[in-house]
C-alpha cells in the first residue's frame, strides 16, 4: 500500500471517529476530539449590534509529549 492511500485511509478514519464524538489518540503524536463550544454573545463589527452566536461543535487537537518535545525542545 503506498503512502498516499494509507494517509487518506488514516485521515478518513480519524475524521469519521471524531465526527461521531469519539476521541482518537495516536500515542506519542497527540489526540483528536470533538469539543462543545457554548452559545455566546458577539457583536456585528459593521453595526456594533449585539448578536447571539449559536452553540457548535469544533474539532480539537492536543499534542502528545513526544511530539511537543521534538517540536519545541
C-alpha positions in Angstrom: 0.0 0.0 0.0 1.5 3.3 -1.0 1.8 6.3 1.4 -0.9 8.4 -0.3 -3.6 5.7 0.1 -2.5 5.0 3.7 -2.6 8.7 4.5 -6.1 9.0 3.0 -7.4 6.0 5.0 -5.9 7.3 8.3 -7.4 10.8 7.7 -10.8 9.4 6.8 -10.8 7.1 9.8 -9.8 9.8 12.3 -12.3 12.3 10.7 -15.2 9.9 11.0 -14.4 8.9 14.5 -14.1 12.5 15.7 -17.3 13.4 13.9 -19.1 10.6 15.8 -17.9 12.0 19.1 -15.0 9.6 19.7 -11.5 10.6 20.9 -8.7 9.3 18.8 -5.2 9.0 20.4 -2.0 8.4 18.4 0.5 7.5 21.1 3.5 9.9 21.0 1.8 12.2 18.5 -1.4 13.5 20.0 -5.2 13.3 20.5 -8.1 14.4 18.3 -11.5 15.0 19.8 -14.7 17.0 19.3 -15.4 19.7 21.8 -18.6 21.7 22.5 -18.5 25.4 22.2 -21.3 27.1 24.1 -23.6 29.8 22.9 -22.1 33.3 23.4 -22.7 36.9 22.7 -20.9 38.7 19.9 -21.1 42.0 18.0 -21.6 42.8 14.3 -18.4 44.8 13.6 -20.2 46.9 10.9 -23.2 48.0 13.0 -21.9 47.2 16.5 -25.3 45.4 17.1 -25.3 42.6 19.7 -25.8 39.1 18.2 -26.0 35.6 19.6 -23.5 33.2 18.3 -25.1 29.7 18.5 -23.5 26.7 20.2 -21.5 24.5 18.0 -19.1 21.6 18.0 -15.4 22.0 17.0 -12.5 19.7 16.3 -9.6 19.9 18.7 -6.1 18.5 18.8 -3.8 18.1 21.8 -0.2 17.4 21.1 1.4 14.4 22.8 4.5 14.7 24.9 7.0 13.2 22.4 5.6 15.5 19.6 5.8 18.6 21.8 9.3 17.8 22.9 10.5 17.2 19.3 8.9 20.4 18.0 9.9 22.7 20.9 12.9 21.1 22.7 
